[in-house]
Amino acid sequence: MSSITREQMFGSVLEDIKQFRKSWSLFLVFGVLQIVVGLLAVSFAFSSTMASVAVLGTLLVVAAGAEFAAAIMARGWRSFFLFVLLGILYGCAGFLTVAHPVAAAESLTLLLAIMFLVGGLFRMVVALMAPFPYWGWVLINGIIALFLGIAIFTQWPASGLWVLGTFVGIDLILNGITWSILAIGVRNDLRHLAITN
């Protein structure tokens, strides 16, 4: 009975790990590549900020095109005008973002600072007003978010030239580390499970 239970428990997991293991080296390469790109993004924060803004502006323009296409295919008048309105909104936002990348980066950074400030304060209040299991972690998270918001806000608008690129770079580095650890871990875990089974 115990061997059947064990087989059921590990069977599907082993199968998934075996499938993943076939291409673990590709995931490792992908992870290392993300780490390298992330380090470059952090090193050249201004360039990566401008690139991020350009990508955002381009995506908004593409979204505008999709809204206009949906408006053409819309059958009802209400839907038609809604899609056209959204298309104009996305198009204007995308055009302004691409045409004025520095101003767009500064505006996005200001929004990010406000988000950190409000989010940090909210987490701190929730953690202190209604203590719950592990509330300390929420409080620490709130304090860090609040200090990040203050740091970004006090250096604004100059922070708009490097914050977005730095955050994108850090995100890429963390994703790369995660994929690399996962790839190596799955490779090692499969060997361990094969030995113990």
C-alpha positions as CSV (number, residue, x, y, z in Angstrom):
1,M,0.0,0.0,0.0
2,S,2.8,2.4,0.9
3,S,4.7,1.7,-2.3
4,I,1.5,2.4,-4.4
5,T,1.0,5.7,-2.5
6,R,4.6,6.6,-2.9
7,E,4.4,5.8,-6.6
8,Q,1.2,7.9,-7.0
9,M,2.8,10.7,-5.1
10,F,6.1,10.9,-7.0
11,G,4.9,9.5,-10.4
12,S,3.6,12.6,-11.9
13,V,6.2,14.8,-10.3
14,L,9.0,12.6,-11.7
15,E,7.4,12.7,-15.1
16,D,7.2,16.5,-15.1
17,I,10.8,16.8,-13.8
18,K,12.0,14.3,-16.5
19,Q,10.3,16.4,-19.2
20,F,11.9,19.6,-17.8
21,R,15.3,17.9,-17.4
22,K,15.5,17.2,-21.1
23,S,16.0,20.9,-21.7
24,W,17.4,22.0,-18.3
25,S,20.5,23.4,-20.0
26,L,18.4,25.7,-22.2
27,F,16.7,27.0,-19.1
28,L,20.1,27.5,-17.5
29,V,21.4,29.4,-20.5
30,F,18.1,31.5,-20.5
31,G,18.7,32.3,-16.9
32,V,22.3,33.3,-17.3
33,L,21.3,35.4,-20.3
34,Q,18.7,37.2,-18.3
35,I,21.3,37.9,-15.5
36,V,23.7,39.4,-18.1
37,V,21.1,41.5,-19.7
38,G,19.8,42.6,-16.3
39,L,23.4,43.6,-15.2
40,L,23.7,45.6,-18.5
41,A,20.3,47.3,-17.8
42,V,21.4,48.3,-14.3
43,S,24.8,49.5,-15.6
44,F,23.3,51.6,-18.3
45,A,20.2,52.7,-16.4
46,F,19.4,55.7,-18.6
47,S,19.6,53.8,-21.9
48,S,17.5,50.9,-20.5
49,T,15.0,53.5,-19.1
50,M,14.6,55.0,-22.6
51,A,14.3,51.6,-24.1
52,S,11.6,50.6,-21.7
53,V,9.7,53.8,-22.4
54,A,10.1,53.2,-26.2
55,V,8.7,49.7,-25.8
56,L,5.8,50.9,-23.8
57,G,5.0,53.7,-26.3
58,T,5.2,51.2,-29.2
59,L,2.9,48.8,-27.4
60,L,0.4,51.6,-26.8
61,V,0.5,52.4,-30.5
62,V,0.0,48.8,-31.4
63,A,-2.9,48.6,-28.9
64,A,-4.4,51.7,-30.6
65,G,-4.2,49.9,-34.0
66,A,-6.0,46.9,-32.4
67,E,-8.7,49.1,-31.0
68,F,-9.3,50.7,-34.4
69,A,-9.4,47.3,-36.1
70,A,-12.0,46.2,-33.5
71,A,-14.0,49.4,-34.2
72,I,-14.1,48.5,-37.9
73,M,-15.4,45.0,-37.1
74,A,-17.8,46.3,-34.4
75,R,-21.5,45.9,-35.4
76,G,-23.2,48.0,-32.7
77,W,-22.8,51.8,-32.6
78,R,-22.0,51.9,-28.9
79,S,-19.1,49.4,-29.4
80,F,-17.9,51.3,-32.4
81,F,-17.5,54.6,-30.6
82,L,-16.0,52.9,-27.5
83,F,-13.3,51.2,-29.6
84,V,-12.6,54.4,-31.5
85,L,-12.3,56.4,-28.3
86,L,-9.9,53.8,-26.8
87,G,-7.9,53.7,-30.0
88,I,-7.5,57.5,-29.9
89,L,-6.6,57.4,-26.2
90,Y,-4.0,54.6,-26.7
91,G,-2.7,56.3,-29.9
92,C,-2.2,59.7,-28.2
93,A,-0.5,58.1,-25.2
94,G,1.8,56.0,-27.3
95,F,2.7,58.8,-29.6
96,L,3.4,61.2,-26.7
97,T,5.5,58.5,-25.0
98,V,7.6,57.8,-28.1
99,A,7.9,61.5,-29.0
100,H,8.8,62.7,-25.4
101,P,10.6,59.7,-23.8
102,V,12.2,61.7,-21.0
103,A,9.0,63.4,-19.9
104,A,7.2,60.0,-20.1
105,A,9.9,58.4,-18.0
106,E,9.6,61.2,-15.4
107,S,5.8,60.8,-15.3
108,L,6.0,57.0,-14.9
109,T,8.6,57.4,-12.2
110,L,6.4,59.8,-10.3
111,L,3.5,57.4,-10.5
112,L,5.8,54.6,-9.3
113,A,6.9,56.8,-6.3
114,I,3.3,57.5,-5.4
115,M,2.5,53.8,-5.7
116,F,5.3,52.8,-3.4
117,L,4.4,55.6,-0.9
118,V,0.7,54.7,-0.7
119,G,1.3,50.9,-0.9
120,G,3.9,51.1,1.8
121,L,1.8,53.2,4.1
122,F,-1.2,50.9,3.6
123,R,0.8,47.7,4.3
124,M,2.2,49.3,7.5
125,V,-1.3,50.4,8.7
126,V,-2.8,47.0,8.0
127,A,0.1,45.2,9.8
128,L,-0.1,47.4,12.9
129,M,-3.9,47.8,13.2
130,A,-4.8,44.1,12.8
131,P,-1.9,41.8,13.7
132,F,-2.1,38.5,12.0
133,P,0.3,35.5,11.5
134,Y,3.6,36.8,10.1
135,W,2.4,40.4,10.2
136,G,6.0,41.5,10.8
137,W,6.9,40.6,7.2
138,V,4.1,42.7,5.9
139,L,5.3,45.6,8.1
140,I,8.9,45.2,6.8
141,N,7.6,45.1,3.3
142,G,5.6,48.3,3.9
143,I,8.6,50.1,5.4
144,I,10.9,49.1,2.5
145,A,8.2,50.2,0.0
146,L,7.7,53.5,1.9
147,F,11.5,54.3,1.9
148,L,11.7,53.4,-1.8
149,G,8.9,55.8,-2.6
150,I,10.5,58.5,-0.5
151,A,13.9,57.9,-2.1
152,I,12.4,58.1,-5.6
153,F,10.2,61.1,-4.9
154,T,13.0,63.2,-3.2
155,Q,15.2,62.7,-6.3
156,W,12.4,63.3,-8.8
157,P,12.5,64.4,-11.7
158,A,16.2,63.3,-11.9
159,S,15.2,59.8,-10.7
160,G,13.0,59.5,-13.8
161,L,16.2,59.1,-15.9
162,W,17.4,55.9,-14.1
163,V,14.7,54.3,-11.9
164,L,12.7,52.4,-14.6
165,G,15.8,51.0,-16.2
166,T,17.3,50.0,-12.8
167,F,14.0,48.2,-11.8
168,V,13.8,46.4,-15.2
169,G,17.4,45.3,-14.7
170,I,16.9,44.1,-11.2
171,D,13.8,42.2,-12.3
172,L,15.7,40.5,-15.1
173,I,18.5,39.6,-12.7
174,L,16.1,38.0,-10.2
175,N,14.3,36.1,-13.0
176,G,17.6,34.9,-14.3
177,I,18.7,33.7,-10.9
178,T,15.4,31.9,-10.4
179,W,15.6,30.1,-13.7
180,S,19.2,29.2,-13.2
181,I,18.5,27.8,-9.7
182,L,15.4,25.9,-11.0
183,A,17.3,24.4,-13.9
184,I,20.2,23.2,-11.7
185,G,17.9,22.1,-8.9
186,V,15.7,20.0,-11.2
187,R,18.7,18.3,-12.6
188,N,20.0,17.5,-9.1
189,D,16.6,16.5,-7.7
190,L,15.9,14.0,-10.5
191,R,19.2,12.3,-9.7
192,H,18.3,12.3,-6.0
193,L,14.8,11.0,-6.6
194,A,16.0,8.3,-8.9
195,I,18.5,7.1,-6.3
196,T,15.9,7.1,-3.4
197,N,13.3,5.3,-5.5
